[in-house]
């Protein structure tokens, strides 16, 4: 599973999809690439090949469409890619935590690297009281839940603290990659090794 990928299905499959699903997929692709405020509903229905009435029947407001996008992102990026792949690659909880940055290195090198849409959505909306902002925060929280579970499995004394520290490393490396830092993932991994050792965990030598 590529990070956040949503390759358009072939024409025959598109015809078989419901109008709601076509719109959801089109919105996902456009929002991930261009942001949730930059893209209007007209662009979504055009991309989906659907009627605007179909959009509003399934998504009464643009916020509903954005919330669907964020939920899809959690399934595809957080669950099916980040959690799934890091679980497969690491034999221990420590290895699984570090494998996050191995995955990030591959993701950052992709020509279609788009960054963390939960972060960019928060920055675009920039209103803590907004339902979209709160949803983005909740999705980020579920990533920390996974990191906390790994920290608990590793036996650290304060898994919540480690999860928060690890998530800061992840978010920082994503922003560094946006700046063009080609070594952001490996640098974050090196800091991760030091962080795990600071929490009393045995970790293999730095790469």
Secondary structure as UniProt FT lines:
FT   TURN            3..4
FT   HELIX           11..16
FT   HELIX           19..34
FT   TURN            36..38
FT   HELIX           41..48
FT   HELIX           52..58
FT   HELIX           62..73
FT   HELIX           74..83
FT   HELIX           84..89
FT   HELIX           93..108
FT   TURN            111..112
FT   HELIX           117..125
FT   TURN            128..129
FT   HELIX           131..154
FT   HELIX           159..178
FT   TURN            179..180
FT   TURN            182..183
FT   HELIX           184..198
FT   TURN            199..200
//
